[in-house]
Amino acid sequence: MSWLCLNWRLNGQGLCFALLLLFVAPACSPLTLVDATLPEGAWRQLDAIGYGEDPRQTVDVYLPADDAPKGLLVFFYGGGWDSGDKSDYRFVAAAFTAAGYAVAIPDYRLYPQVRYPDFLQDAAGAVSALAAHPDLSTLVPERTFIAGHSAGAWITVMLALEERWLQSGGVDPNQLAGVVGLAGPYDFDPRLYRTTRQSFGHVKAIELTQPVNFARAGGPPLLLVHGAADTTVEAVDSRILAERIQAAGGRADYQFYDDIGHSRLVGALAPQLTWIAPVQADMLTFMDERLADQTRGVAGARTLNSPAAVKSDAR
């Protein structure tokens, strides 16, 4: 951590200064800065859970500080399938443990160590390990939500729609409480981009790597969130997938935010940055409603997509 980051932790200057640091102090990454300002004692952390022999096959688990969790959120970070680390996403734990949820953040193996489908096998293994954990087993799968950003959203949605991955570990994806995808690539040709050619270019039936081709009825409810100003993954991907699932008879909603790009969307989950966009609030509304539906015994109580839920018309 740079001196400026340490100074921020000790002195707690205002948010405007923090944002300025993002431009003048390259050594202090946005994630490090957010992590440095999280409230202390906001959660209880379990010992890391292993789900394989590789050092990256572990899951960090955070519990609400004082109460038993009402549900479990499993969050898969993004990074183009070739970067990322669970320790950078404690702000997700802070956001949702404060609302009464346990939060699990898995690491998974990355390119060049592995390629498709190993990311999915790792993600499914992480969920299976959570289902076997004595402190969490009562939450999996019926009170479990899986979510992710970017490449992590792709992982999340593939786990939900292509049933074989979670089923291989004894978890029924159709029993999940819900699924949230943030800025996910759901309908693209991996052969067109250098980074995705590395991870997916060896697949002969390339259509099998695309979530839109697994749209179906009978799966868990989905909330697909995107920034309308995203230039990394086009927002239309979320609309196309949601509409494809709806057409198949499934349950899906898509929600866009004006003037929000790819990274700011996940950044808005940080407790210090919720002013960017109501991503956390909208996720919690979705999650709390799904749990309430379960309590009432209502399966898919409503069609999720409604004009009021769409923040922007992304095309």
Contacts in CASP RR format, 6 or more apart in sequence:
PFRMAT RR
TARGET T0000
AUTHOR 0000-0000-0000
METHOD contacts of the structure
MODEL  1
MSWLCLNWRLNGQGLCFALLLLFVAPACSPLTLVDATLPEGAWRQLDAIG
YGEDPRQTVDVYLPADDAPKGLLVFFYGGGWDSGDKSDYRFVAAAFTAAG
YAVAIPDYRLYPQVRYPDFLQDAAGAVSALAAHPDLSTLVPERTFIAGHS
AGAWITVMLALEERWLQSGGVDPNQLAGVVGLAGPYDFDPRLYRTTRQSF
GHVKAIELTQPVNFARAGGPPLLLVHGAADTTVEAVDSRILAERIQAAGG
RADYQFYDDIGHSRLVGALAPQLTWIAPVQADMLTFMDERLADQTRGVAG
ARTLNSPAAVKSDAR
1 9 0 8 1.000
1 28 0 8 1.000
1 32 0 8 1.000
1 36 0 8 1.000
2 25 0 8 1.000
2 27 0 8 1.000
2 28 0 8 1.000
4 21 0 8 1.000
4 25 0 8 1.000
4 27 0 8 1.000
4 28 0 8 1.000
5 21 0 8 1.000
5 25 0 8 1.000
5 27 0 8 1.000
5 28 0 8 1.000
5 32 0 8 1.000
5 33 0 8 1.000
5 36 0 8 1.000
8 17 0 8 1.000
8 18 0 8 1.000
8 21 0 8 1.000
8 28 0 8 1.000
8 33 0 8 1.000
8 36 0 8 1.000
8 37 0 8 1.000
9 36 0 8 1.000
9 37 0 8 1.000
12 37 0 8 1.000
15 272 0 8 1.000
18 33 0 8 1.000
18 37 0 8 1.000
18 272 0 8 1.000
21 28 0 8 1.000
21 33 0 8 1.000
22 28 0 8 1.000
22 30 0 8 1.000
22 33 0 8 1.000
30 263 0 8 1.000
30 267 0 8 1.000
31 88 0 8 1.000
31 89 0 8 1.000
31 91 0 8 1.000
32 88 0 8 1.000
34 91 0 8 1.000
34 267 0 8 1.000
34 270 0 8 1.000
34 272 0 8 1.000
34 273 0 8 1.000
35 88 0 8 1.000
35 90 0 8 1.000
35 91 0 8 1.000
37 272 0 8 1.000
38 90 0 8 1.000
38 91 0 8 1.000
38 94 0 8 1.000
38 271 0 8 1.000
39 94 0 8 1.000
39 271 0 8 1.000
41 65 0 8 1.000
42 65 0 8 1.000
42 94 0 8 1.000
42 97 0 8 1.000
42 98 0 8 1.000
43 62 0 8 1.000
43 63 0 8 1.000
43 64 0 8 1.000
43 65 0 8 1.000
43 93 0 8 1.000
43 94 0 8 1.000
43 97 0 8 1.000
43 103 0 8 1.000
44 62 0 8 1.000
44 63 0 8 1.000
44 64 0 8 1.000
44 65 0 8 1.000
45 60 0 8 1.000
45 61 0 8 1.000
45 62 0 8 1.000
45 63 0 8 1.000
46 61 0 8 1.000
46 62 0 8 1.000
46 63 0 8 1.000
46 135 0 8 1.000
48 58 0 8 1.000
48 59 0 8 1.000
48 60 0 8 1.000
48 61 0 8 1.000
49 58 0 8 1.000
49 59 0 8 1.000
49 61 0 8 1.000
49 104 0 8 1.000
49 126 0 8 1.000
49 129 0 8 1.000
49 130 0 8 1.000
49 133 0 8 1.000
50 57 0 8 1.000
50 58 0 8 1.000
50 59 0 8 1.000
50 129 0 8 1.000
51 57 0 8 1.000
51 58 0 8 1.000
51 59 0 8 1.000
51 106 0 8 1.000
51 122 0 8 1.000
51 125 0 8 1.000
51 126 0 8 1.000
51 128 0 8 1.000
51 129 0 8 1.000
52 125 0 8 1.000
54 109 0 8 1.000
56 107 0 8 1.000
56 108 0 8 1.000
56 109 0 8 1.000
56 110 0 8 1.000
56 113 0 8 1.000
56 122 0 8 1.000
57 107 0 8 1.000
57 108 0 8 1.000
57 109 0 8 1.000
57 122 0 8 1.000
57 125 0 8 1.000
57 126 0 8 1.000
58 86 0 8 1.000
58 106 0 8 1.000
58 107 0 8 1.000
59 86 0 8 1.000
59 104 0 8 1.000
59 105 0 8 1.000
59 106 0 8 1.000
59 107 0 8 1.000
59 126 0 8 1.000
59 129 0 8 1.000
59 130 0 8 1.000
60 86 0 8 1.000
60 87 0 8 1.000
60 93 0 8 1.000
60 104 0 8 1.000
60 105 0 8 1.000
60 106 0 8 1.000
61 102 0 8 1.000
61 103 0 8 1.000
61 104 0 8 1.000
61 105 0 8 1.000
61 130 0 8 1.000
61 133 0 8 1.000
61 135 0 8 1.000
61 136 0 8 1.000
62 90 0 8 1.000
62 93 0 8 1.000
62 97 0 8 1.000
62 102 0 8 1.000
62 103 0 8 1.000
62 104 0 8 1.000
62 105 0 8 1.000
63 69 0 8 1.000
63 97 0 8 1.000
63 102 0 8 1.000
63 135 0 8 1.000
64 97 0 8 1.000
64 98 0 8 1.000
64 100 0 8 1.000
64 101 0 8 1.000
64 102 0 8 1.000
65 97 0 8 1.000
67 100 0 8 1.000
69 97 0 8 1.000
69 100 0 8 1.000
69 101 0 8 1.000
69 102 0 8 1.000
69 139 0 8 1.000
70 100 0 8 1.000
70 101 0 8 1.000
70 143 0 8 1.000
70 291 0 8 1.000
71 100 0 8 1.000
71 101 0 8 1.000
71 102 0 8 1.000
71 139 0 8 1.000
71 143 0 8 1.000
71 144 0 8 1.000
71 145 0 8 1.000
71 177 0 8 1.000
71 287 0 8 1.000
71 291 0 8 1.000
72 101 0 8 1.000
72 102 0 8 1.000
72 103 0 8 1.000
72 104 0 8 1.000
72 130 0 8 1.000
72 136 0 8 1.000
72 139 0 8 1.000
72 140 0 8 1.000
72 143 0 8 1.000
72 144 0 8 1.000
72 145 0 8 1.000
73 92 0 8 1.000
73 96 0 8 1.000
73 101 0 8 1.000
73 102 0 8 1.000
73 103 0 8 1.000
73 104 0 8 1.000
73 144 0 8 1.000
73 145 0 8 1.000
73 146 0 8 1.000
73 147 0 8 1.000
73 287 0 8 1.000
74 103 0 8 1.000
74 104 0 8 1.000
74 105 0 8 1.000
74 106 0 8 1.000
74 126 0 8 1.000
74 127 0 8 1.000
74 130 0 8 1.000
74 144 0 8 1.000
74 145 0 8 1.000
74 146 0 8 1.000
74 147 0 8 1.000
75 89 0 8 1.000
75 92 0 8 1.000
75 103 0 8 1.000
75 104 0 8 1.000
75 105 0 8 1.000
75 146 0 8 1.000
75 147 0 8 1.000
75 148 0 8 1.000
76 106 0 8 1.000
76 108 0 8 1.000
76 123 0 8 1.000
76 146 0 8 1.000
76 147 0 8 1.000
76 148 0 8 1.000
76 149 0 8 1.000
76 152 0 8 1.000
76 153 0 8 1.000
76 155 0 8 1.000
76 156 0 8 1.000
77 84 0 8 1.000
77 85 0 8 1.000
77 86 0 8 1.000
77 88 0 8 1.000
77 89 0 8 1.000
77 105 0 8 1.000
77 148 0 8 1.000
77 149 0 8 1.000
77 152 0 8 1.000
78 84 0 8 1.000
78 148 0 8 1.000
78 149 0 8 1.000
78 150 0 8 1.000
78 151 0 8 1.000
78 152 0 8 1.000
78 153 0 8 1.000
79 150 0 8 1.000
79 151 0 8 1.000
79 152 0 8 1.000
80 150 0 8 1.000
80 151 0 8 1.000
80 195 0 8 1.000
80 196 0 8 1.000
80 199 0 8 1.000
81 110 0 8 1.000
81 111 0 8 1.000
81 116 0 8 1.000
81 119 0 8 1.000
81 151 0 8 1.000
81 195 0 8 1.000
81 196 0 8 1.000
81 199 0 8 1.000
82 110 0 8 1.000
82 111 0 8 1.000
82 112 0 8 1.000
82 195 0 8 1.000
82 198 0 8 1.000
82 199 0 8 1.000
83 110 0 8 1.000
84 107 0 8 1.000
84 110 0 8 1.000
85 107 0 8 1.000
86 105 0 8 1.000
86 106 0 8 1.000
86 107 0 8 1.000
89 105 0 8 1.000
90 105 0 8 1.000
91 267 0 8 1.000
91 269 0 8 1.000
91 270 0 8 1.000
91 271 0 8 1.000
91 272 0 8 1.000
92 103 0 8 1.000
92 105 0 8 1.000
92 269 0 8 1.000
93 103 0 8 1.000
93 105 0 8 1.000
94 270 0 8 1.000
94 271 0 8 1.000
95 269 0 8 1.000
95 270 0 8 1.000
95 271 0 8 1.000
95 280 0 8 1.000
96 103 0 8 1.000
96 280 0 8 1.000
96 284 0 8 1.000
97 103 0 8 1.000
98 271 0 8 1.000
99 284 0 8 1.000
101 145 0 8 1.000
101 287 0 8 1.000
102 136 0 8 1.000
102 139 0 8 1.000
104 126 0 8 1.000
104 130 0 8 1.000
104 136 0 8 1.000
106 122 0 8 1.000
106 123 0 8 1.000
106 126 0 8 1.000
108 119 0 8 1.000
108 122 0 8 1.000
108 123 0 8 1.000
108 126 0 8 1.000
108 155 0 8 1.000
109 118 0 8 1.000
109 119 0 8 1.000
109 122 0 8 1.000
110 119 0 8 1.000
111 198 0 8 1.000
111 199 0 8 1.000
112 198 0 8 1.000
114 122 0 8 1.000
115 198 0 8 1.000
115 199 0 8 1.000
115 200 0 8 1.000
115 202 0 8 1.000
116 199 0 8 1.000
116 200 0 8 1.000
116 202 0 8 1.000
116 203 0 8 1.000
116 209 0 8 1.000
117 165 0 8 1.000
119 151 0 8 1.000
119 155 0 8 1.000
119 199 0 8 1.000
120 155 0 8 1.000
120 158 0 8 1.000
120 159 0 8 1.000
120 162 0 8 1.000
120 165 0 8 1.000
121 165 0 8 1.000
121 168 0 8 1.000
123 155 0 8 1.000
123 156 0 8 1.000
123 159 0 8 1.000
123 165 0 8 1.000
124 159 0 8 1.000
124 165 0 8 1.000
124 166 0 8 1.000
124 168 0 8 1.000
124 169 0 8 1.000
124 171 0 8 1.000
125 169 0 8 1.000
127 140 0 8 1.000
127 141 0 8 1.000
127 144 0 8 1.000
127 146 0 8 1.000
127 159 0 8 1.000
127 166 0 8 1.000
127 169 0 8 1.000
127 171 0 8 1.000
128 166 0 8 1.000
128 169 0 8 1.000
128 170 0 8 1.000
128 171 0 8 1.000
130 136 0 8 1.000
130 137 0 8 1.000
130 140 0 8 1.000
130 144 0 8 1.000
131 137 0 8 1.000
131 140 0 8 1.000
131 141 0 8 1.000
131 170 0 8 1.000
131 171 0 8 1.000
140 171 0 8 1.000
141 166 0 8 1.000
141 171 0 8 1.000
141 172 0 8 1.000
141 173 0 8 1.000
141 175 0 8 1.000
141 176 0 8 1.000
141 177 0 8 1.000
142 175 0 8 1.000
142 176 0 8 1.000
142 177 0 8 1.000
142 294 0 8 1.000
143 177 0 8 1.000
143 291 0 8 1.000
143 294 0 8 1.000
144 176 0 8 1.000
144 177 0 8 1.000
144 178 0 8 1.000
145 176 0 8 1.000
145 177 0 8 1.000
145 178 0 8 1.000
145 179 0 8 1.000
145 180 0 8 1.000
145 287 0 8 1.000
145 290 0 8 1.000
146 156 0 8 1.000
146 159 0 8 1.000
146 160 0 8 1.000
146 176 0 8 1.000
146 178 0 8 1.000
146 179 0 8 1.000
146 180 0 8 1.000
147 153 0 8 1.000
147 156 0 8 1.000
147 179 0 8 1.000
147 180 0 8 1.000
147 181 0 8 1.000
147 182 0 8 1.000
147 283 0 8 1.000
148 155 0 8 1.000
148 156 0 8 1.000
148 180 0 8 1.000
148 181 0 8 1.000
148 182 0 8 1.000
149 181 0 8 1.000
149 182 0 8 1.000
149 183 0 8 1.000
149 184 0 8 1.000
149 265 0 8 1.000
149 266 0 8 1.000
150 182 0 8 1.000
150 183 0 8 1.000
150 184 0 8 1.000
150 185 0 8 1.000
150 232 0 8 1.000
150 233 0 8 1.000
150 262 0 8 1.000
150 266 0 8 1.000
151 184 0 8 1.000
151 185 0 8 1.000
152 184 0 8 1.000
153 181 0 8 1.000
153 182 0 8 1.000
153 183 0 8 1.000
153 184 0 8 1.000
153 185 0 8 1.000
153 186 0 8 1.000
154 184 0 8 1.000
154 185 0 8 1.000
154 186 0 8 1.000
154 211 0 8 1.000
156 179 0 8 1.000
156 180 0 8 1.000
156 181 0 8 1.000
157 179 0 8 1.000
157 181 0 8 1.000
157 184 0 8 1.000
157 186 0 8 1.000
157 211 0 8 1.000
157 222 0 8 1.000
157 224 0 8 1.000
157 241 0 8 1.000
158 165 0 8 1.000
158 211 0 8 1.000
158 214 0 8 1.000
159 165 0 8 1.000
159 166 0 8 1.000
159 173 0 8 1.000
160 173 0 8 1.000
160 176 0 8 1.000
160 178 0 8 1.000
160 179 0 8 1.000
160 219 0 8 1.000
160 220 0 8 1.000
160 222 0 8 1.000
161 173 0 8 1.000
161 211 0 8 1.000
161 214 0 8 1.000
161 215 0 8 1.000
161 216 0 8 1.000
161 219 0 8 1.000
161 245 0 8 1.000
162 211 0 8 1.000
162 214 0 8 1.000
163 173 0 8 1.000
163 174 0 8 1.000
165 173 0 8 1.000
166 172 0 8 1.000
166 173 0 8 1.000
167 173 0 8 1.000
173 219 0 8 1.000
173 220 0 8 1.000
174 218 0 8 1.000
174 219 0 8 1.000
174 220 0 8 1.000
175 220 0 8 1.000
176 219 0 8 1.000
176 220 0 8 1.000
177 220 0 8 1.000
177 287 0 8 1.000
177 290 0 8 1.000
177 291 0 8 1.000
177 294 0 8 1.000
178 220 0 8 1.000
178 221 0 8 1.000
178 222 0 8 1.000
178 223 0 8 1.000
178 286 0 8 1.000
178 287 0 8 1.000
178 290 0 8 1.000
179 220 0 8 1.000
179 221 0 8 1.000
179 222 0 8 1.000
179 223 0 8 1.000
180 222 0 8 1.000
180 223 0 8 1.000
180 224 0 8 1.000
180 225 0 8 1.000
180 283 0 8 1.000
180 286 0 8 1.000
180 287 0 8 1.000
181 222 0 8 1.000
181 223 0 8 1.000
181 224 0 8 1.000
181 225 0 8 1.000
181 238 0 8 1.000
182 225 0 8 1.000
182 226 0 8 1.000
182 265 0 8 1.000
182 266 0 8 1.000
182 279 0 8 1.000
183 225 0 8 1.000
183 226 0 8 1.000
183 227 0 8 1.000
183 230 0 8 1.000
183 232 0 8 1.000
183 233 0 8 1.000
183 235 0 8 1.000
183 238 0 8 1.000
183 261 0 8 1.000
183 262 0 8 1.000
183 265 0 8 1.000
183 266 0 8 1.000
184 224 0 8 1.000
184 226 0 8 1.000
184 233 0 8 1.000
184 237 0 8 1.000
184 238 0 8 1.000
185 233 0 8 1.000
185 237 0 8 1.000
186 210 0 8 1.000
186 211 0 8 1.000
186 212 0 8 1.000
186 224 0 8 1.000
186 237 0 8 1.000
186 238 0 8 1.000
186 240 0 8 1.000
186 241 0 8 1.000
187 210 0 8 1.000
187 211 0 8 1.000
187 212 0 8 1.000
187 237 0 8 1.000
187 240 0 8 1.000
187 241 0 8 1.000
188 196 0 8 1.000
188 210 0 8 1.000
188 233 0 8 1.000
188 237 0 8 1.000
189 206 0 8 1.000
190 196 0 8 1.000
190 197 0 8 1.000
190 199 0 8 1.000
190 200 0 8 1.000
190 201 0 8 1.000
190 203 0 8 1.000
190 206 0 8 1.000
190 209 0 8 1.000
191 197 0 8 1.000
191 200 0 8 1.000
191 201 0 8 1.000
191 206 0 8 1.000
200 206 0 8 1.000
200 209 0 8 1.000
203 209 0 8 1.000
207 213 0 8 1.000
211 241 0 8 1.000
212 240 0 8 1.000
212 241 0 8 1.000
212 244 0 8 1.000
215 241 0 8 1.000
215 244 0 8 1.000
215 245 0 8 1.000
215 247 0 8 1.000
215 248 0 8 1.000
215 250 0 8 1.000
216 245 0 8 1.000
216 248 0 8 1.000
216 250 0 8 1.000
217 248 0 8 1.000
217 249 0 8 1.000
217 250 0 8 1.000
218 249 0 8 1.000
218 250 0 8 1.000
219 250 0 8 1.000
219 251 0 8 1.000
220 251 0 8 1.000
221 251 0 8 1.000
221 252 0 8 1.000
221 253 0 8 1.000
221 286 0 8 1.000
221 290 0 8 1.000
221 300 0 8 1.000
221 304 0 8 1.000
222 241 0 8 1.000
222 242 0 8 1.000
222 245 0 8 1.000
222 251 0 8 1.000
222 252 0 8 1.000
222 253 0 8 1.000
222 304 0 8 1.000
223 252 0 8 1.000
223 253 0 8 1.000
223 255 0 8 1.000
223 282 0 8 1.000
223 283 0 8 1.000
223 286 0 8 1.000
223 304 0 8 1.000
224 238 0 8 1.000
224 239 0 8 1.000
224 241 0 8 1.000
224 242 0 8 1.000
224 252 0 8 1.000
224 253 0 8 1.000
224 254 0 8 1.000
224 255 0 8 1.000
225 238 0 8 1.000
225 254 0 8 1.000
225 255 0 8 1.000
225 256 0 8 1.000
225 257 0 8 1.000
225 265 0 8 1.000
225 279 0 8 1.000
225 282 0 8 1.000
225 283 0 8 1.000
226 233 0 8 1.000
226 235 0 8 1.000
226 237 0 8 1.000
226 238 0 8 1.000
226 254 0 8 1.000
226 255 0 8 1.000
226 256 0 8 1.000
226 257 0 8 1.000
226 265 0 8 1.000
226 314 0 8 1.000
227 235 0 8 1.000
227 256 0 8 1.000
227 257 0 8 1.000
227 258 0 8 1.000
227 260 0 8 1.000
227 261 0 8 1.000
227 262 0 8 1.000
227 264 0 8 1.000
227 265 0 8 1.000
227 277 0 8 1.000
227 312 0 8 1.000
227 314 0 8 1.000
228 235 0 8 1.000
228 256 0 8 1.000
228 257 0 8 1.000
228 258 0 8 1.000
228 259 0 8 1.000
228 260 0 8 1.000
228 261 0 8 1.000
228 311 0 8 1.000
228 312 0 8 1.000
228 313 0 8 1.000
228 314 0 8 1.000
229 258 0 8 1.000
229 259 0 8 1.000
229 260 0 8 1.000
229 261 0 8 1.000
230 260 0 8 1.000
230 261 0 8 1.000
230 262 0 8 1.000
230 265 0 8 1.000
231 261 0 8 1.000
231 262 0 8 1.000
232 261 0 8 1.000
232 262 0 8 1.000
233 262 0 8 1.000
234 314 0 8 1.000
235 256 0 8 1.000
235 314 0 8 1.000
236 314 0 8 1.000
236 315 0 8 1.000
238 254 0 8 1.000
238 255 0 8 1.000
238 256 0 8 1.000
238 314 0 8 1.000
239 254 0 8 1.000
239 256 0 8 1.000
239 314 0 8 1.000
241 252 0 8 1.000
241 254 0 8 1.000
242 252 0 8 1.000
242 253 0 8 1.000
242 254 0 8 1.000
242 305 0 8 1.000
243 252 0 8 1.000
243 254 0 8 1.000
245 251 0 8 1.000
245 252 0 8 1.000
246 252 0 8 1.000
246 303 0 8 1.000
246 305 0 8 1.000
251 300 0 8 1.000
251 303 0 8 1.000
251 304 0 8 1.000
252 304 0 8 1.000
252 305 0 8 1.000
253 286 0 8 1.000
253 304 0 8 1.000
253 305 0 8 1.000
253 306 0 8 1.000
253 309 0 8 1.000
254 305 0 8 1.000
254 310 0 8 1.000
255 282 0 8 1.000
255 309 0 8 1.000
255 310 0 8 1.000
255 311 0 8 1.000
256 310 0 8 1.000
256 311 0 8 1.000
256 312 0 8 1.000
256 313 0 8 1.000
256 314 0 8 1.000
257 265 0 8 1.000
257 277 0 8 1.000
257 278 0 8 1.000
257 279 0 8 1.000
257 311 0 8 1.000
257 312 0 8 1.000
258 311 0 8 1.000
258 312 0 8 1.000
260 268 0 8 1.000
260 276 0 8 1.000
260 277 0 8 1.000
264 276 0 8 1.000
264 277 0 8 1.000
265 277 0 8 1.000
265 279 0 8 1.000
266 279 0 8 1.000
267 273 0 8 1.000
267 276 0 8 1.000
267 279 0 8 1.000
268 274 0 8 1.000
268 276 0 8 1.000
268 277 0 8 1.000
268 278 0 8 1.000
268 279 0 8 1.000
268 280 0 8 1.000
269 279 0 8 1.000
269 280 0 8 1.000
269 283 0 8 1.000
274 280 0 8 1.000
274 281 0 8 1.000
286 304 0 8 1.000
289 301 0 8 1.000
293 299 0 8 1.000
293 300 0 8 1.000
293 301 0 8 1.000
END
